[in-house]
Amino acid sequence: MEKIDAIVIGGGLAGLSAAYKLAEAGKQVILLERGDAPGSKNVTGGRIYVDPIRKYLPGIIDAAPFERHVVKEMITVLDDTGAVAFEYANAKWRQEPYMSYTVLRAKFDSWLADQAARKGAFIIPKKKVENLLWEDGKVAGIKSGAEEIGAHVTIAADGALSFMAQKAEMRGPHKPQDLAVAVKEIYQLDRKVIEDRFGLEGDEGAAGLYMGSLTQGMFGGGFLYTNRDTLSLGLVLGIHQLALNERGFDAPSLMESFTARPEVARYIRGGELKEYSAHVISEAGIGTMPKLVRDGMLVAGDAAGFALNLGLTVRGMEFAVASGVLAAETAIEALDKNDTSAAGLAGYEKRLRESFVLPDMETFRNAREVLDRKRLFTVYPRFICEMFDELFTIGARPKEGLYTSAKRVAKKYVLNMDTIKDLLAARKL
Ligand SMILES: Cc1cc2nc3c(=O)[nH]c(=O)nc-3n(C[C@H](O)[C@H](O)[C@H](O)COP(=O)(O)OP(=O)(O)OC[C@H]3O[C@@H](n4cnc5c(N)ncnc54)[C@H](O)[C@@H]3O)c2cc1C
């Protein structure tokens, strides 16, 4: 079979970063993307942390079409009627190089595709890879419709569900508890309105997270990011719990209730809904990571389960970029040595271990187990809101001493064995 150097499956950040690096090294590379264009099918919150990936895309990453650099974190804890909001800002986030930016994937992915194409990568949209080609037990390329393309190395960067890693027998079928589903809306607003509503200047941005009653006791939370002249707003929910929930909530109706909350509605008021999307998120962590390498094939980005949702920070994009680049570097070395067997590609895992990718995945190995505790989404938000309610409510009856009130509310919610168990579990984070 005639073979090119490399095929990349999927034009998200992992695939595009891999194609860019391979083409930069002078390798023949074809990237196949099932969407109308790279980025057209991709959904993110989203905010990207750029500090970890500057060295992986040197010279170009700071010219990327990001939206706003984030200078402010906003956390809102909700119960059925109340809300407690925390804000954290730091002067250092106003200084270049900026740590993180809000991002719209349609723009960012299409820009990265242009960079890869300029280096010589062939980016082919509207091409869904349906199967892999095999030669003596080794992955030897892909099938798309009637077309077959042979390659010495295939990189699966086909996102969280990665049917290609499954077809290559590098992982089994997903379990529902390893995935979350997200719905996202994008609202257009005048940029000055956004800056005034969030207290921002110029290109400064804000990142908001919401937790508590909005998920009706299920694993998950809400997010809100300021873009230049749009807001990205969404809800993440554990698929497993969504399927089991007896009260029959579905993601769109929970999203509707979320956007109707005054703590959200005041930001999107007057905005035009431009986009609605839904996507899965890998929540499994390193415990269910697939095999990263087999003869002729590497897996990168969400396809390898490289994503970390710690509630306060959501990370996946920088893992996608870094693992895509490291997969490409491994492939380049293997192609140069004319050995693209599993042994020839084994350096990928070593590269990932020497980067931030596997160390961070390892450190937060138990994140899902710790965060998947119902009380985090029910008892603690109610406790926080009721505590503030007690402090700030002045009614017709004489007021109880503050300490007495606080003790009574704490006793009702958190002075018990369950809290101790939760604290013990939290040590694993
Ligand atoms: C709602 C939501 C919020 C998120 N928020 C954040 C955030 O704020 N910050 C952050 O860092 N991360 C966030 N993430 C995670 C982040 O978006 C992902 O980790 C990241 O997009 C992974 O990039 P990827 O290239 O591996 O996969 P993807 O971006 O999913 O790209 C995979 C690509 O492969 C293509 N594809 C799939 N199958 C085939 C096939 N058979 N043939 C051809 N093409 C195929 C798809 O069309 C897609 O373009 C969020 C995710 C979601 C869903």
The ligand as a MOL file (V3000), in Angstrom:
LIG
                    3D

  0  0  0     0  0            999 V3000
M  V30 BEGIN CTAB
M  V30 COUNTS 53 58 0 0 0
M  V30 BEGIN ATOM
M  V30 1 C -19.1900 22.8270 27.2080 0
M  V30 2 C -17.7330 22.5910 27.3580 0
M  V30 3 C -17.0000 23.4850 28.1160 0
M  V30 4 C -15.6190 23.3510 28.1960 0
M  V30 5 N -14.9090 24.3240 28.8140 0
M  V30 6 C -13.5740 24.3100 28.7490 0
M  V30 7 C -12.8150 25.4180 29.1890 0
M  V30 8 O -13.3530 26.4460 29.5960 0
M  V30 9 N -11.4550 25.3170 29.1300 0
M  V30 10 C -10.8270 24.2260 28.6240 0
M  V30 11 O -9.5870 24.2110 28.5340 0
M  V30 12 N -11.5270 23.1530 28.1810 0
M  V30 13 C -12.8770 23.1870 28.2210 0
M  V30 14 N -13.5900 22.1380 27.7250 0
M  V30 15 C -12.8650 20.9670 27.1970 0
M  V30 16 C -12.2460 21.2830 25.8430 0
M  V30 17 O -13.1850 21.8870 24.9930 0
M  V30 18 C -11.7170 20.0050 25.2050 0
M  V30 19 O -10.8360 19.3860 26.1150 0
M  V30 20 C -10.9870 20.2630 23.8980 0
M  V30 21 O -11.8720 20.7940 22.9480 0
M  V30 22 C -10.3770 18.9730 23.3520 0
M  V30 23 O -9.8390 19.1970 22.0810 0
M  V30 24 P -9.6670 17.9760 21.0860 0
M  V30 25 O -8.9830 18.5100 19.8860 0
M  V30 26 O -9.0420 16.8320 21.7810 0
M  V30 27 O -11.1470 17.5030 20.7470 0
M  V30 28 P -12.2950 18.2910 19.9870 0
M  V30 29 O -12.1500 19.7430 20.1580 0
M  V30 30 O -13.5750 17.6410 20.4010 0
M  V30 31 O -12.0120 17.9600 18.4620 0
M  V30 32 C -12.2570 16.6800 17.9070 0
M  V30 33 C -12.4840 16.8660 16.4390 0
M  V30 34 O -12.5470 15.6000 15.8090 0
M  V30 35 C -13.5800 15.6260 14.8280 0
M  V30 36 N -13.9700 14.2380 14.5930 0
M  V30 37 C -14.5370 13.3700 15.4770 0
M  V30 38 N -14.7110 12.1680 14.9070 0
M  V30 39 C -14.2330 12.2710 13.6400 0
M  V30 40 C -14.1310 11.3630 12.5680 0
M  V30 41 N -14.5350 10.1000 12.6930 0
M  V30 42 N -13.6150 11.8080 11.3950 0
M  V30 43 C -13.1880 13.0950 11.2560 0
M  V30 44 N -13.2650 14.0020 12.2450 0
M  V30 45 C -13.7730 13.5970 13.4340 0
M  V30 46 C -14.6480 16.5000 15.4680 0
M  V30 47 O -15.5490 17.0280 14.5120 0
M  V30 48 C -13.7880 17.5790 16.1150 0
M  V30 49 O -13.5200 18.6440 15.2460 0
M  V30 50 C -14.9680 22.2390 27.6150 0
M  V30 51 C -15.7150 21.3010 26.8810 0
M  V30 52 C -17.0770 21.4950 26.7390 0
M  V30 53 C -17.8660 20.5180 25.9070 0
M  V30 END ATOM
M  V30 BEGIN BOND
M  V30 1 1 1 2
M  V30 2 1 2 3
M  V30 3 2 2 52
M  V30 4 2 3 4
M  V30 5 1 4 5
M  V30 6 1 4 50
M  V30 7 2 5 6
M  V30 8 1 6 7
M  V30 9 1 6 13
M  V30 10 2 7 8
M  V30 11 1 7 9
M  V30 12 1 9 10
M  V30 13 2 10 11
M  V30 14 1 10 12
M  V30 15 2 12 13
M  V30 16 1 13 14
M  V30 17 1 14 15
M  V30 18 1 14 50
M  V30 19 1 15 16
M  V30 20 1 16 17
M  V30 21 1 16 18
M  V30 22 1 18 19
M  V30 23 1 18 20
M  V30 24 1 20 21
M  V30 25 1 20 22
M  V30 26 1 22 23
M  V30 27 1 23 24
M  V30 28 2 24 25
M  V30 29 1 24 26
M  V30 30 1 24 27
M  V30 31 1 27 28
M  V30 32 2 28 29
M  V30 33 1 28 30
M  V30 34 1 28 31
M  V30 35 1 31 32
M  V30 36 1 32 33
M  V30 37 1 33 34
M  V30 38 1 33 48
M  V30 39 1 34 35
M  V30 40 1 35 36
M  V30 41 1 35 46
M  V30 42 1 36 37
M  V30 43 1 36 45
M  V30 44 2 37 38
M  V30 45 1 38 39
M  V30 46 1 39 40
M  V30 47 2 39 45
M  V30 48 1 40 41
M  V30 49 2 40 42
M  V30 50 1 42 43
M  V30 51 2 43 44
M  V30 52 1 44 45
M  V30 53 1 46 47
M  V30 54 1 46 48
M  V30 55 1 48 49
M  V30 56 2 50 51
M  V30 57 1 51 52
M  V30 58 1 52 53
M  V30 END BOND
M  V30 END CTAB
M  END
